[in-house]
Amino acid sequence: MDLSIALAVFPVIFVGELPDKTMFASLVLATHGRPWAVWVGAAAAFVVHAAIATTVGVALFHLLPQRTVDLVVAALFAAGAVYAFLEGAKAHGAEVVQRVSSGKVITTAFVVIFLAEWGDLTQILTANLAAHYHSPVSVGVGAVAALWLVAALAVAGGQSVLRFVNVVVVRRITGTVLLVLAAVVAVSAVR
């Protein structure tokens, strides 16, 4: 493993992931479950994606049409929006945020992040950097470290939001944002 390559990859992937939908998905998931469980699920998904990107690379992206991947991601965001609106309606007037089991949170975070990250900019960047540097382990370590940090920032942000804003408002905003993300991804899929 070459630490200089990992250090060169880290900022590229970190900056590429910051405005990404998976960062926002981690933030939203953290408002519904234990932050560490959301991070563990997201972190595991990022490890799998980095492994795919650094070993198989862009060739694997050609097996599944991008349109199909985008439509699945759009459907997941739409389902998440419906769930957020339903939970917001149930929580109206409630004082306590109901927590979901850690196992469910980890699994949900893994599935959402895994699907949302498929063929994403940072996965393609990771594949390209692995091909460029001819060092899949070094690129994988740098990419995973960057993705884990972004997920940690998102999860911390999700918990901070709940300190200042009513859970009903958070869930309504979450639902609205997820609907927008679903529409954006769906529109890009049909183009």
Backbone torsions as a table, in degrees:
resi	resn	phi	psi	omega
1	MET	NA	135.0	-179.8
2	ASP	-107.0	109.5	-177.2
3	LEU	-62.4	-33.7	-179.8
4	SER	-64.6	-35.0	176.9
5	ILE	-68.9	-45.1	178.3
6	ALA	-58.7	-41.4	179.4
7	LEU	-69.2	-30.8	177.5
8	ALA	-73.5	-35.2	-178.5
9	VAL	-74.1	-37.9	-174.5
10	PHE	-49.1	-55.7	-177.0
11	PRO	-66.3	-31.1	-180.0
12	VAL	-64.9	-47.6	-179.1
13	ILE	-71.5	-39.6	179.9
14	PHE	-58.6	-50.3	-179.4
15	VAL	-66.7	-37.2	178.9
16	GLY	-66.1	-29.8	-176.7
17	GLU	-89.7	-22.5	-175.1
18	LEU	-53.4	-51.1	-178.7
19	PRO	-87.7	13.0	-170.0
20	ASP	-79.7	156.7	179.2
21	LYS	-63.1	-29.3	180.0
22	THR	-71.1	-30.5	174.8
23	MET	-65.7	-44.1	-179.9
24	PHE	-66.1	-38.1	178.3
25	ALA	-61.9	-40.6	177.2
26	SER	-63.0	-41.9	178.7
27	LEU	-61.1	-46.1	-179.3
28	VAL	-64.9	-45.0	179.7
29	LEU	-60.3	-33.6	-179.4
30	ALA	-69.2	-18.1	176.8
31	THR	-81.6	-10.2	-177.3
32	HIS	-111.8	-15.4	-175.7
33	GLY	-145.1	177.9	179.5
34	ARG	-62.4	129.3	-176.1
35	PRO	-57.0	-42.6	-178.6
36	TRP	-63.9	-35.1	-179.8
37	ALA	-69.1	-39.7	176.7
38	VAL	-63.0	-44.5	-179.1
39	TRP	-63.3	-42.6	-179.7
40	VAL	-61.2	-45.1	178.8
41	GLY	-63.5	-45.4	178.6
42	ALA	-64.4	-43.2	-178.7
43	ALA	-61.5	-41.7	178.5
44	ALA	-63.8	-41.8	178.4
45	ALA	-63.0	-40.2	179.3
46	PHE	-65.5	-36.9	177.8
47	VAL	-63.1	-44.8	179.5
48	VAL	-62.2	-43.6	179.9
49	HIS	-66.4	-39.3	177.7
50	ALA	-64.8	-39.0	177.9
51	ALA	-64.0	-43.1	177.9
52	ILE	-63.0	-47.7	-176.4
53	ALA	-63.9	-37.9	-175.9
54	THR	-85.2	-15.1	-179.6
55	THR	-104.9	-52.2	-176.0
56	VAL	-94.6	-35.9	175.2
57	GLY	70.4	-152.8	-172.7
58	VAL	-64.6	-25.8	-179.8
59	ALA	-56.1	-37.5	-180.0
60	LEU	-66.7	-32.1	-179.8
61	PHE	-63.5	-24.0	-179.1
62	HIS	-77.6	-17.0	179.5
63	LEU	-69.3	-39.6	178.0
64	LEU	-107.3	127.1	178.3
65	PRO	-61.9	137.9	-179.6
66	GLN	-58.0	-35.5	179.7
67	ARG	-60.0	-43.3	179.0
68	THR	-62.6	-47.1	179.1
69	VAL	-59.4	-46.2	-179.6
70	ASP	-62.3	-40.9	179.9
71	LEU	-66.3	-38.3	176.7
72	VAL	-64.5	-44.4	179.1
73	VAL	-62.7	-42.9	178.4
74	ALA	-60.7	-42.8	179.0
75	ALA	-63.9	-39.4	177.9
76	LEU	-64.7	-42.5	177.5
77	PHE	-63.6	-41.0	178.8
78	ALA	-64.5	-42.7	177.4
79	ALA	-62.7	-40.0	176.6
80	GLY	-62.9	-36.8	178.5
81	ALA	-65.4	-45.4	178.4
82	VAL	-60.1	-45.4	179.0
83	TYR	-59.4	-45.5	-179.1
84	ALA	-61.9	-42.2	178.6
85	PHE	-65.3	-42.0	179.1
86	LEU	-64.2	-43.5	178.5
87	GLU	-66.2	-35.8	177.3
88	GLY	-64.2	-38.5	178.6
89	ALA	-68.0	-38.5	179.0
90	LYS	-69.1	-35.7	-174.7
91	ALA	-82.1	-6.1	-177.0
92	HIS	-54.2	119.2	-179.7
93	GLY	86.2	-7.8	-179.5
94	ALA	-77.5	143.9	-178.8
95	GLU	-92.4	-26.2	-171.9
96	VAL	-111.1	136.9	175.0
97	VAL	-81.3	122.7	179.8
98	GLN	-78.5	133.5	-178.8
99	ARG	-99.0	143.4	177.1
100	VAL	-93.8	155.0	-179.7
101	SER	-58.7	148.6	-177.8
102	SER	-59.8	-39.2	179.5
103	GLY	-61.5	-42.4	178.3
104	LYS	-66.5	-39.5	-179.8
105	VAL	-65.2	-45.2	179.3
106	ILE	-60.9	-47.0	-179.3
107	THR	-63.3	-45.7	179.8
108	THR	-61.8	-46.1	179.5
109	ALA	-61.5	-42.4	179.6
110	PHE	-60.9	-50.3	-176.7
111	VAL	-63.3	-47.4	-178.5
112	VAL	-61.7	-48.5	-178.2
113	ILE	-68.1	-41.5	-179.7
114	PHE	-59.3	-47.4	-179.0
115	LEU	-70.4	-41.1	-178.5
116	ALA	-67.5	-30.3	-175.8
117	GLU	-84.8	-12.4	-175.8
118	TRP	-61.5	121.3	179.2
119	GLY	70.2	13.8	-177.6
120	ASP	-73.4	164.5	-179.3
121	LEU	-52.1	-47.3	-175.8
122	THR	-70.3	-29.9	176.0
123	GLN	-69.6	-41.3	177.9
124	ILE	-67.5	-40.8	175.6
125	LEU	-58.9	-43.7	179.8
126	THR	-61.3	-44.2	178.4
127	ALA	-62.1	-44.3	179.8
128	ASN	-64.8	-40.9	178.9
129	LEU	-66.9	-36.6	177.2
130	ALA	-64.7	-40.5	177.3
131	ALA	-67.6	-38.7	-179.0
132	HIS	-66.8	-48.5	-175.3
133	TYR	-86.1	-13.3	-176.9
134	HIS	53.7	38.2	-179.4
135	SER	-144.1	78.4	-174.6
136	PRO	-60.3	-37.0	-179.1
137	VAL	-66.9	-45.7	-179.8
138	SER	-63.5	-43.5	178.8
139	VAL	-66.0	-43.0	179.1
140	GLY	-60.3	-42.6	179.4
141	VAL	-64.5	-45.7	179.0
142	GLY	-63.6	-41.9	-179.7
143	ALA	-67.0	-46.6	-179.0
144	VAL	-63.3	-42.0	178.8
145	ALA	-59.8	-42.9	179.4
146	ALA	-65.4	-45.1	-179.4
147	LEU	-64.6	-39.7	178.3
148	TRP	-64.1	-40.0	179.5
149	LEU	-65.9	-42.9	178.6
150	VAL	-61.8	-43.1	178.7
151	ALA	-62.9	-39.6	178.8
152	ALA	-63.9	-42.5	177.7
153	LEU	-63.4	-41.6	-180.0
154	ALA	-65.7	-43.6	-179.7
155	VAL	-64.6	-42.8	177.4
156	ALA	-62.6	-39.4	178.2
157	GLY	-64.3	-38.7	178.7
158	GLY	-62.7	-39.4	178.9
159	GLN	-72.7	-35.2	178.5
160	SER	-64.6	-37.1	-179.9
161	VAL	-58.2	-41.2	-176.9
162	LEU	-67.2	-20.0	178.2
163	ARG	-72.4	-24.4	-172.7
164	PHE	-115.1	-16.9	-174.3
165	VAL	-127.4	139.2	177.5
166	ASN	-58.3	140.8	-177.5
167	VAL	-59.4	-33.8	178.9
168	VAL	-63.9	-44.0	178.5
169	VAL	-63.1	-44.1	179.7
170	VAL	-59.7	-43.8	-178.1
171	ARG	-68.8	-35.6	177.0
172	ARG	-68.5	-42.3	176.4
173	ILE	-63.8	-43.4	177.8
174	THR	-57.2	-48.2	179.5
175	GLY	-59.7	-42.8	179.6
176	THR	-64.3	-46.0	-179.9
177	VAL	-64.7	-40.8	178.7
178	LEU	-64.9	-36.3	175.3
179	LEU	-63.7	-41.3	177.9
180	VAL	-63.1	-45.8	178.7
181	LEU	-61.5	-41.5	178.1
182	ALA	-60.6	-43.2	179.8
183	ALA	-65.1	-43.9	-179.2
184	VAL	-62.3	-46.1	-179.2
185	VAL	-67.3	-40.9	179.3
186	ALA	-63.7	-42.7	179.3
187	VAL	-63.0	-42.0	179.2
188	SER	-67.0	-28.3	-179.8
189	ALA	-73.1	-32.8	-176.7
190	VAL	-90.6	-3.3	177.7
191	ARG	-75.7	NA	NA
